[in-house]
Amino acid sequence: MSQAAALAAGVVALLVGPLLVAARHLHRMTGARPAPRRTPGRHLRILIITSEAPPIVSGISRSVDRLAAGLRGRGHHVDVLSSVQIPRLMLGEVRLSALALYWPALARRLSGYDVVNLHGPVPTMSDAFLVLARLTRASCAIVYTHHSALQIRGAERLCRVYDRMHRALSARVTLTVTTSRYYADQLGLPGGRPVQVVPWGVDARPEPLRQRRGLRPLRVLFVGQMRPYKGVEALLPAVAGCHGIELVLIGAGDHLRDYQLLAADLGTTNVQFLGRVPDAELTARYDDSDVVVLPSVTKAEAFGLVVLEGMAAGCVPVVTDLPGVRDLVDRTGIVVPPGDVGRLRSALLGLAGDRIRLDQLSRAARRRAEGLGWDTCVDRYEEALVSAARSVPAAVLAQPALVLSGADADGGRPGA
């Protein structure tokens, strides 16, 4: 185990004990009876709890923001609680939340909501909420959105233990939602509570008119945070020296300077770092690119919203073989093993040398994205939240999760 992972494990261990002691103390204070639960009306009062929301820039943040806006547009009252309001400690790739310390104030507010939409797994945040909500018998329904497995380099064994623990905690919620069939199958148990597959959405704009592809290099676009799990260390050598490929990287982060130095060491002349850009420029870059690439190397990559945004612009997706991401791409792009520089290079060179196949995949990607609009995503979430709010309060539910099959789970579409 790496020093960072060992430190993270130690910090988590120090927090878990006090968390459970505080929860038991709160349980004794609140007594055996839960707070009265308000009767859900036509329009719900919804609390979304997530690790990231605006102004934080990430795929989760954008997804939560669009979900909240869509639900508000349908007349629901939506509050968002994130690390913007509850501070977190960041240790490299490990984020530790102070939610447990804010629990007394949060617990008093819960009876005013019909349903909580909890996003996870987020160590010391989603798990803390699930433990404390159960021990204090929170009366609102809970819809849990599962994004991905936890995976930190050097702490794989600890992450597997944590995933099993979190799966047991989340099995008691009213309803579980996930973005891919893979995670629905992982979380569901026969005869248990339901798991629904609801992919994130995208705004499908008119398809851009591109310059004839045969007259220029293949334009490859990477959009994401400059963090180790995003796989930029494999992407840069994959395109180094390829004169028929131009790579543009958009995004910021602690490792941006490291990757710029790596590109210089590789002698790349076909790589451009733009940092963080305005939305209008990002849209223009999608429209001008042939390929959107996501070379992530761990399961921390939950869905790949930027891939879907690229597909909506007709970009061919080239991604690594990770749950959720490969489900989204399906048969519309190319999937390569994580961290495999040679296979990634071959995939990009293959598209650069076969413009007929590039055009075919581009059309398939566009059609796939057109079926995954934000309105559909919000509609599905609204149905799930209304159903949960009108059901038995989550605090008294004790069944494990159940996967819905066929059209009941994902409308007959492949999981994404």
N, C-alpha and C positions, 0 to 999 in steps of 0.2 A: 504494500500500500504506500502511495506517495505521501510526502510530508503534508501536503495540502489536504489530502483525503483523511489522513490521520487526525489533523487538526480539526477538520470538519466533524469527524466522528466524535471527537472529544467534546466539541462544543454542543453537538446534538445531545450527547449523553448527559451533559451538565444541565441542559434545558428540560429534558424529558421528565426527570424526577420532580423538579419544582412545578412543572405543568400539571402533572397528575395530582400532586398534593393540593395545588390551588383549585383544581377541578373538584376534588372531593370536598374541600372546604366550601366552595360555592354551592355544591349540591346540598350540603347540610343547611346552608343559609336559606336556600330557596325552598326547602321542604319537599315533600313528596308530590305535591300537586303542581302541574305545569301552569304557566300563565294562561289566562283565557285567550282563546284563538279567535280573531275576528273572522266573520263570515265573508268569504270571497264574493265580491260583486262582479259586475260585468267587466269592469276595469280593475286590474290587479295592482297591488303595491308589491313591487319586486325589489329585492336587494341582490346585486351582483357582487360577489367577493372574488377577487382575482389578484394575482401577483402584480400584473402590469396593466396599466390603463394610461391614456394620455395625461400628461405630455410625454410619458415614456414612449420611445419609438421601438416597436417590435410587431411581429405578426399577431401575437396574442392581444396586444394593446389595440391594434387596428380592428381585429375581429370583435372584441368586446365593445369597442366604441360603436361599430356599425350595428351590432345586436341591440345595444341600449337605445340608439337613435331610432332603429326600426320599431322597437316595442313602444317607445314614447309616441311615435307617429301613429300607432294604433290605439292611443288613448290610455296606456298604462303608465303608472308612476314608477320610475326606475331610478334607484340610487346605486352608485358604484363605489365600492370600498376596495382600495388597492394599497400598494406600498407607497402611493403618493400621500395617503392619509396615515398609514401605519408604517413607521420606519422599518427598514430592514438592514441587516449587516451583510456586506458582500465580501466574501473571501474567495477571490478567483472566480471559479464557476459555481461556487456554493452561495446561496442566498438564504439568510435566516431571518424570519419575521418576528416582530414583537407582538403579534396578535394576542397571545395569551395574556399579556400585561394589560391589554385593552378590553379583555373579555367582560368584566363587570359592566362597563358602559354599553358595550355591544349587546349583551344579553338583555338589558332593559329595553333596547330598541326592537328586538326581534318580534315581540308580540304585535307590533304595528305593521308587520309585513305578512302577506299571504304566502309568499314563497321566497326562498333563497336559492339563487343559482350560484353554486360554488364551483370554482375552477381549480383543477389540480392535475397531478399531485404537486404540491409545493411544501417541502419540509418546513415544519413549525408554523405553517399557515393553514393549508387545507386540512391536514391531519389534526392540528390543534382545534380547529373549528368543529370537526366531526366528533372528537372526544368530548369537548366541553358542551356541545349542543346536546349530546346524548346524556351526559351525567347531570346536566341541569334541566333536562326534559324540555328543551325548546319546543314551542308549540307550532311553529311554522313548518310547512312542507319544505323539503330540500331536494332540488334537482342538481345532481352532480355532473359537471362536464369534465370528462377525462380526456386529457390532451395526449399524453404519451407515458411511456415508462421512464423512470428516473435512471439516468446513466451518466456517471462521472468517471472520467479516466482515472485509473488507479484505485477506484473504490467500487469496482463492479460487484463484489460479493456483498458489501454493505448495501448497495442499491437494490440488489435482488431481495434482501431481507426486508428492506423498507417497502418495496413494491408489494410484497405479500401482506405486510402489516396494513398498508393503506388500502389494499383491496378488501381486506376484512372490515375495515372501518366503513368504507364507502358502500359495502353491500347492504347496509341498513337504511340507505336513503330512500326517498319516495320513488325516484326515477334516476337512471343514469343515461347520459347522452355522450356519444363519442363521434369523432369525425370519420372513422373508418371501420370497415367490417372486421379487420384484424383485431382491433382493440375490443370491439363488441364481443367477438368470440373469446378473447382472453378474459373478459370480465364476467361473462354470462355463465350461469349455472342452470341446468334444467329444473323447472319448478320454482324458480326464484323470482325476484323483482325484475322488472323489464329494463332492457338496455336498447336505446334507439340510436340509429346511425343518422346523424344530421351533418353533412359536410358544410364547411364555411362557404361563403358566396363570393361573387365578383360582379362588377358592373360591366356588362358586355356592351362595348361601344362599336360604332361602325368599323369594320375591318380596315386597317390602314393599307394604303397603296404603297408598296415597296418598290425601290429600284430593282431592275432585273438582277436576280441573284448571281447569275453566271458572270457578271461583269465586275464583281468586287469580291473581297475576302468575306468569309463567313463571320458575321457579327454575333458575338457571344456576350450575354449579359448576366452578371451575378449581382443579386440584390440581397443584402443581409447585414447583420451585425458582424463586426470583425472580432469574432470569438473562436477559440480553437475547434469547437464542435462543428463549425460551419464548413470545414474542409478546405479552406483557402490554401493551406500548405500543400495539398495535393493538386489543386487546380492550377496554380502557377507553373509548376514544372510540366504539367500536362500540355500547356500551350506554348511553353518556351521554345523558340526556334521555329514555330509553325507560321510561315509567312502567309499562308492562306487563311489564317484565323486572326481576328481582332477581338481582344477581351476588354470589356469595361466592367469595373467593379464599383458598385454604389453602396455606401454604408460607412458607418463610423464605429469606433470601439477602441478598447484599450490596446488591441494588437494591430491596429492599422499601421503604425510605424514599422513594426516587425515585418509585416507582409510587404511593405514598400521596399524595405531593405533586402528581403528575400528575392523580390522581383529584380532588383538591381544586381544582386549576386548571380542570378541566373542569366543575366545579360539580355533580358527581354526588351524588345523594341515594339512589341505588339500588345502591350498591357497599359491600361490607363485607370488610375484611381481617382474617382470624383468625390469621395467622401459622401456626406449627407446632402441630398438635393431637394428642392421644392417638388411638390406633387406634380406640377405641370411638366417639369423637366423629366421626372421619372416616367410619366405617361409617354412623353415623346421618345424616351430611350426604349421603352417597350416596343413602340410602334416602329422603331428603326432597326430593331434587332431581329436576327433569324432564330436564335437559340436562347432560351433561359436555362441557366445551369444552377443546380443545387447539389454540391458535392459533399453534403454533411456526412459526418463519420460516426455519430452516435444516435441513439433513439430519442435524444432530447429534441430532435427535429420531428415535430409532431404531425404536421400536415403539409406545410409548404405553401402558404398563402401567396407568396411572391411567384411561385410557379404557376398557380392558377391565374394570377393577374397577367403573367406573360402569355399563357395559353390563350387568354381572351383576346390578346393582340395578335394571335397567330404565330407566336414563338413556339418552336419545337422544344419540349422539355427534355433535358438530359439530367438525370438525377441518380442518386445512389439507392441501393436496395435496402430501404428502411421502411418499417411499417407506416402506413398512412400515406407517405409520399409515393410509394409505388402503386398504392391503390388509386390515388388521384390520377397519376399518369396513365395507368392501365395500358392500353395499346396505342397510345398517341405519341410516344416518345421512346427514349432509350434509357434503360436502367443498367447501372454498372455497380460492381462491388464497392463498398465504402473504402476509401483510402487507396484504391488501385489506380495509380497514375497511368500505367500503360493502357488499361481498358478505357479510362476516361479520354486519353489522348486519341485512341483508335476510334472511339465513338464520334468525337468532334471532327477528326479528319475524314471519317466516312461520310458525314453529312456535308462537309465542305466539297467532297469529290463526287457527290451524287445529288445533284440539285432536283432531280425528279422525285427521289424519295423525300427530300427535304420539303418539297411542296405538298406531297401527299400527307406527311405527318403534320404539317402546318394546318392543313384543312381539318384533319381529324382532331387536333388539339383545340382549334377554334370551336368546333361543334360540341366537344366535351364541355368546354367552359360555358357555352351558351345555355346548357342545361343546369348550370349551378349558379343561378342568380341570387343576389342578396334577398330579394323578396321571398323566394322559396325558402331560404334558410330561416328568415325571421318568422314566416308562417309556421314552419315546423316547430320552432322553439316556442312560439305562442301557444300552439296546441299542447305541447308538453307541459308548459308552465301552468296553463289553465287546468289541465287534467290533474296535475300534482296538487294544486291549490285546493281542488275540490275533493281530494281523497283524504284518507285517514292521516292525521299529522305524522310526520316522519319520525318523531321521537318514540312512537310505539311500534314502529315497523321492525321486524327482526328477520326477514327472509333474505337469503342471498339473491344475487342478480340473475336475471333470465334474459337470454337473447331472443328478440323477436325475429322470426324468419320471414323470408320472402318480401313481398311488397309491404307488409306491416312494418318492417324494419327500415327500409330505405327507399320505399316508393318504386321498387322494381329496378332501380339503377344500381350499378356497381358501387361498392363502398368507396368513399372519397374522404 
